[in-house]
Amino acid sequence: MQRMVSCFLRSGGRLALIIVLLSACAATFWLSSAGAASKVPAFGRGVIVDHQRVTGEPSIAIDSQDRIYVSAPFGFSTTASYVWRSTDHGESFHLVPGNVSPYGKPNVTCVGGGDSGLAVDTANRLYFVDLQGLTDVSNSVSSDQGAFWLSTCNAANATGVDRPWIVAFGDPQNGGALYQTVDQTGQCIGACDQSLGEVGSNIVEITRSQDGVTFTPLPAQQIEPDGIVSGIVTDSAGGVYIAHTGLVDGSGKIVGASDANGNDNAVVVVRFPHGYSTTTATPLSGQTLCQMQPSTCTTSVAYRAALDSSGNSTVTVGQDFTPIAIDRGGNLYLTWSQAAVDGTGNVSGSSQIYMAVSTDHGAHWGVPVQVSAATPSLQTNLFPWIAAGDPGRVDIVWYGTSTLGSCPNQPCGSGAIQAHWLVMMAQSLNAIVNGSPNPTPSFTTTQVSEISNHYGAICTMGIGCTTGGDRGLLDFLSVTVGPNGEANVVWADAVNRNFVGGTSSALIAFNRQIAGPSLYASVGQVSGPAPASGSASGSQDAFYSANGTTTAASTNLVTQSASVSMPDPQHYRFRITVQNLSSLIVSPILGGTDAVWLVRWEVPDLNGAGHTYFAAMESDGGAAPSFFDGETSSINTTHGKFLTYPPAHNIQGSYTASSPGTITLTVPITDVGGNSKATLYSVTALTVTQATSSSSGDTIFNQIDSTAPFDFKP
């Protein structure tokens, strides 16, 4: 991968050239590293978690059996959020069984759709949190991997709350706890006086549960003013740590959420060294909780930037969140994006990624180090997320582009550019040296997404992104550590032309590290299958997952493999091998009697977001099939809600009514972009069921089976 990184850096920051050279660079890596340990993490092909549902800011959790869970919010207008599960190590995903088909909301009674999050405990229970607009918080717990949920619609007992985060310590039903933190957006109204901070601004809160649905105290315990709460972690002794942004003066005192320009200048950590178990909230009166009860919690300022003579920050810290992670030795890590601002508060320089480390449970922090210095061609870097393994070993992911944001157009900085973005990861194995934060750790960097995942602006103003900024990716991406110390990354993939009202339509993508150093020293090197090219096998999971049950697929919906070739310069030929095609009839218990065997792929665009094309065979009720191709469309309201796969052109196709059976789709290249030299990325064959035919309009399907993704270079 050293060769691949060199290719990236030699491009001089020109994203167009990166996209063109990417396949050649990747091929060079695999040839040069065969049989040798890699010093740089490498990733496989991107897996699309859900091929229809448009959302962003995915959360990820992995249990001890390597079941991978992903969640994402669907928006206030839908009151829904999604939870997906992979039981084949990330090769494919389905909505968890406890969803209501076809929309995907877990079968709980609470509204949600605002912000979502996941946690797993040591007993492999799955916890899910969902924000009810900006009112209360819904929480659910499942003991059977998402088939059945117990839920509460009142986990905060307050109105005006935002951004919940959860974390499990041990087994909450056996001496552990589930902790939750939120921002109350109506700070100090009736609960504390003006001397604590800015009335009407955010205040960070904490509550806990022993069963995932009963929380104490209610209302949650207010702690101190903040800009935005950014995460919560626990250590092996039960200590709890909450990260947030804020405005801090020269003496380290929190003076509010942000300055007059809306910028934060500090990263703050609230420390509960013995956990938190009080059942009755303590009213604040002129002091923060940690000032009133220092034996319960203390506050440490991990980083603060200088204020100018007007009391405004000279930088913007966070540009949304400042995620926190903890390693297996109890050391803490923070990461954030930061940019200089001018006197009016507008971004006036590049946005860079930073990391700070504490080796004494957050009491003191090392000098922040610039992570993105390892990628000097990237000028705008946003939404970092961090995961830690053994002491000093961390992975940090973010969205980066070589384009520098322009000001004073608003939204400023990243919201004022037209750029190709990439999903990047930096890894350090020596963030701690001799038990102390390393002031000069080394980082190796790699590109997680094979191609640009987004074109255009990224707005960092949250729900304030009403004009001039594309918030289609929402506000973060995520990384977590797998069972072998490998990085598992989820992000928003907007490689399509489905823009609605200036907002991109992103699907959730996943990738697992397949080579390079593990975050667990005892593992050494991560080992995984090489990225597939030209063809790939079917997944182990072929079923209909909905309404509390998992129903095994009929043999005519079980994919065995898929491949692509070019019989001549004018056509692609896709072949899908299916376990048994002697009948095309599917049972209605699999979600519908209309069946589609579909292959989809992505093609980048040097001047835009890219394209998602497809080709398919469809049979309604077992009738003679039709064959077609096209490019994705979308079901829209205020923004894109679902991608759809409507027939655009009839194509030549055939199938063998045998066991196994083979579907052959011959696609004119003029139907799908017209570029016979284009590389096809993340080619994936799917089997799906529908209630109505694809030609009837906006059709939402149920994924039954899929192949692993593969690339095809002509």
NUKOLDREN-248375 format. One record per residue (C-alpha): residue in three letters; x, y, z. Coordinates in steps of 0.5 Angstrom, whole numbers, plus 500, padded with zeros to 3 digits. Layout:
BEGIN
ALAXYZ...
***
This chain:
BEGIN
MET500500500GLN506505500ARG506505493MET498507493VAL499512498SER505515494CYS500515488PHE495519492LEU500524494ARG504525487SER497527484GLY498534487GLY491534490ARG488534484LEU482529485ALA480528478LEU487525477ILE486521483ILE480518481VAL483516474LEU490513477LEU486510483SER485503480ALA493503477CYS495505484ALA491499487ALA493494483THR501496484PHE500495491TRP497488491LEU503486486SER508489490SER506487497ALA504480496GLY507475501ALA510481505ALA507485511SER504491510LYS505497514VAL499501512PRO492499512ALA488496506PHE481496505GLY477491500ARG471493496GLY466498499VAL459494501ILE453498500VAL449497507ASP442499504HIS441500496GLN435504497ARG434508503VAL437515503THR441517510GLY447519513GLU451519519PRO452512520SER453509527ILE456502528ALA457497533ILE460490533ASP458484538SER463479541GLN460474535ASP462479530ARG455481528ILE456488525TYR450493527VAL449499523SER444505524ALA442511521PRO437517522PHE431517516GLY429524518PHE424528523SER419528517THR419520517THR419519525ALA424513523SER431511523TYR434504521VAL438499524TRP441494519ARG445487521SER451483518THR452476520ASP457474514HIS462479517GLY460485513GLU459482506SER452484506PHE447487510HIS439486512LEU435490516VAL434487523PRO428482523GLY424487528ASN423492522VAL416494519SER417492512PRO418496507TYR420502511GLY425499516LYS423503522PRO424498528ASN418495531VAL417500537THR412505538CYS416511539VAL417516534GLY424518532GLY428519526GLY432525529ASP439522531SER440515532GLY446511536LEU448504538ALA451500543VAL452493545ASP454490552THR458484554ALA452479554ASN451481546ARG445485547LEU444491542TYR441498545PHE439503540VAL437510541ASP433515537LEU431522537GLN424524537GLY425531533LEU428536538THR424533544ASP425527547VAL429521546SER427514545ASN431508547SER430500545VAL434494547SER434487544SER436480546ASP436477540GLN440481535GLY434486533ALA428481532PHE424484538TRP425490542LEU423493549SER422500548THR421507552CYS419513549ASN421517555ALA429517556ALA430524558ASN423526561ALA425533557THR423537551GLY428541547VAL434535547ASP439534542ARG444529540PRO444523544TRP450518545ILE450511549VAL455506551ALA455500555PHE459498561GLY459491562ASP453487563PRO447493565GLN443487568ASN449484572GLY453490575GLY454494569ALA450500566LEU448503560TYR450511560GLN446516556THR448523555VAL444528551ASP444536550GLN438540553THR437546548GLY433550553GLN439551558CYS438554565ILE430555564GLY428554571ALA433549573CYS439554574ASP441561574GLN444566569SER451565572LEU452558570GLY452560562GLU448563557VAL441562558GLY437558552SER444555550ASN446548551ILE447544557VAL450537557GLU446532561ILE447524563THR443519565ARG443511566SER439505565GLN440498568ASP435495563GLY436499557VAL429502557THR428505565PHE433511566THR435515572PRO435520574LEU429523570PRO429528568ALA437527566GLN442530570GLN445537568ILE452538568GLU455544565PRO454549559ASP457546552GLY457547545ILE455540542VAL456533546SER460529542GLY460522545ILE461518551VAL466512553THR467508560ASP473505562SER474498565ALA473500572GLY466503571GLY469511570VAL465515565TYR468520560ILE463525556ALA466530551HIS463536548THR465543545GLY465550549LEU467557549VAL473557555ASP476563557GLY484564559SER483561565GLY480555563LYS473557565ILE467555561VAL463561559GLY458559554ALA457554548SER460559543ASP462566542ALA458571538ASN460568531GLY457561533ASN464558534ASP467554539ASN474555542ALA475549546VAL474541547VAL472539554VAL471532558VAL467531564ARG470525568PHE466521573PRO471516575HIS467512579GLY461512574TYR454515576SER449512579THR444517583THR437516582THR435524583ALA438529579THR441535583PRO439542581LEU444547579SER445553582GLY450558579GLN455552579THR456546574LEU455539577CYS462538578GLN463545581MET458543586GLN460536587PRO467535585SER467528588THR462526583CYS465529577THR471534575THR472537568SER478538564VAL479542558ALA483538553TYR484544548ARG483551548ALA484556543ALA486564544LEU480569544ASP481575541SER480582545SER472582543GLY472575547ASN471571540SER475565538THR481565533VAL479558531THR473554530VAL474548534GLY470541532GLN466544526ASP461539529PHE463534533THR469532537PRO469524538ILE472521544ALA475514544ILE478509550ASP484504549ARG484497552GLY489500557GLY484506559ASN488512555LEU483517552TYR483520545LEU480526542THR479528535TRP476534532SER477538525GLN479545526ALA480552522ALA482559523VAL477564523ASP477572521GLY474577526THR467576523GLY468569525ASN468566518VAL473560516SER480563513GLY484557512SER484550511SER481545516GLN485540519ILE484534523TYR487534530MET488529536ALA489529543VAL491524548SER491523556THR494517560ASP491519566HIS484518565GLY483525562ALA486529568HIS491532563TRP492532556GLY498532551VAL499537546PRO494536540VAL498533534GLN495535527VAL493528524SER492531517ALA499533516ALA500526514THR496528508PRO498535506SER494535499LEU488535503GLN486542504THR479541507ASN478535512LEU472534516PHE468530521PRO473525524TRP472519528ILE476515532ALA477508535ALA483505539GLY485498541ASP491497545PRO495503548GLY497508543ARG494504537VAL489508534ASP485509527ILE482516525VAL477517519TRP474523516TYR472526509GLY477530506THR478534499SER484537496THR479543495LEU480549499GLY473552502SER472560500CYS469565504PRO466570506ASN460566502GLN456562507PRO455557509CYS463558510GLY469554509SER467547507GLY460549505ALA462554500ILE466549495GLN465544489ALA469539491HIS470531490TRP471528497LEU474522499VAL474517506MET481517509MET484514515ALA490515519GLN493510523SER498511529LEU501505533ASN505510537ALA500515540ILE503513547VAL510513548ASN513511555GLY506511558SER505519556PRO502522550ASN507522544PRO508529542THR510527535PRO507520533SER507517526PHE501516522THR500512516THR494514511THR490510506GLN484511502VAL478508505SER473509499GLU476507492ILE473513489SER470520491ASN464519496HIS461526495TYR461532490GLY460539492ALA459542499ILE459539506CYS455543511THR457543518MET452547521GLY447542522ILE440543522GLY442550520CYS444548513THR438551510THR441555504GLY447554500GLY450548504ASP449540502ARG447536508GLY446530504LEU452526508LEU449529515ASP454530520PHE459524521LEU462518519SER464512524VAL470507525THR470502530VAL475496532GLY473489530PRO475482533ASN482482530GLY483489531GLU481491524ALA478498522ASN471497520VAL468504517VAL461506515TRP460513511ALA455516507ASP456514499ALA453519494VAL455517488ASN449518484ARG446524480ASN440524485PHE440531488VAL433534490GLY433541492GLY441542492THR442536497SER445529495SER442523496ALA447518500LEU446511501ILE450508507ALA457504505PHE461499509ASN468497509ARG473493513GLN480493513ILE483487510ALA491488511GLY496492515PRO497493522SER492491527LEU490495533TYR491489537ALA499488538SER498481539VAL494480532GLY500483529GLN497484522VAL490484519SER489478514GLY483478510PRO481476503ALA484480497PRO479485493ALA475482488SER475483481GLY471481475SER467477479ALA465475486SER461469490GLY454470493SER454471501GLN452466506ASP446470508ALA439469503PHE433471507TYR427476508SER428480514ALA422483517ASN416484522GLY420480527THR422474523THR427471518THR425467513ALA430463508ALA430465501SER427460496THR433457492ASN431462486LEU433468490VAL440465492THR446468489GLN452463488SER456468484ALA456474479SER461476473VAL462482468SER466482461MET466485455PRO464481449ASP465487444PRO467494445GLN460496445HIS457492451TYR458489458ARG455482459PHE453481466ARG452473469ILE448472475THR449464477VAL443463482GLN442456486ASN436454482LEU432457476SER427452474SER421456477LEU421464477ILE415464482VAL417467489SER412466495PRO409472498ILE412471505LEU418473502GLY415480501GLY412480495THR411476489ASP415480484ALA422478484VAL428482481TRP435479479LEU439486479VAL446488478ARG448495480TRP455499480GLU458505481VAL462510476PRO465516478ASP465523474LEU470528474ASN466533474GLY460531478ALA458526484GLY458520479HIS453515477THR449508480TYR447504474PHE444497474ALA441492469ALA436487471MET431481470GLU424481473SER419476473ASP412478476GLY408472479GLY413467476ALA411470469ALA416470463PRO421475465SER423482462PHE430485462PHE432492462ASP437497465GLY438504467GLU440509472THR438510479SER432515480SER429517487ILE423518491ASN423525494THR419529499THR423535502HIS429531500GLY431524497LYS428519501PHE429512497LEU433511491THR429507486TYR431502480PRO426504474PRO427501467ALA430506462HIS431501456ASN430494454ILE436490453GLN438483451GLY437478456SER436470458TYR436465463THR437458464ALA431454467SER436449471SER439448477PRO444452478GLY441457473THR445463470ILE442469468THR445473462LEU444481461THR447484455VAL448492456PRO449497451ILE455501454THR451507451ASP445506456VAL450506462GLY454512461GLY457511454ASN465510456SER467503454LYS474505458ALA470506465THR472502471LEU466499474TYR466500482SER463496487VAL459491482THR454487486ALA448483484LEU442483488THR436479489VAL430482491THR422482492GLN417487491ALA409488492THR409491485SER413491478SER419496477SER415499471SER409501476GLY413507479ASP416508485THR418501488ILE421500494PHE424493494ASN426488500GLN433485499ILE434478500ASP441476497SER447479494THR454477492ALA460481495PRO462487491PHE467487486ASP470492481PHE471491473LYS477494469PRO476494462
***
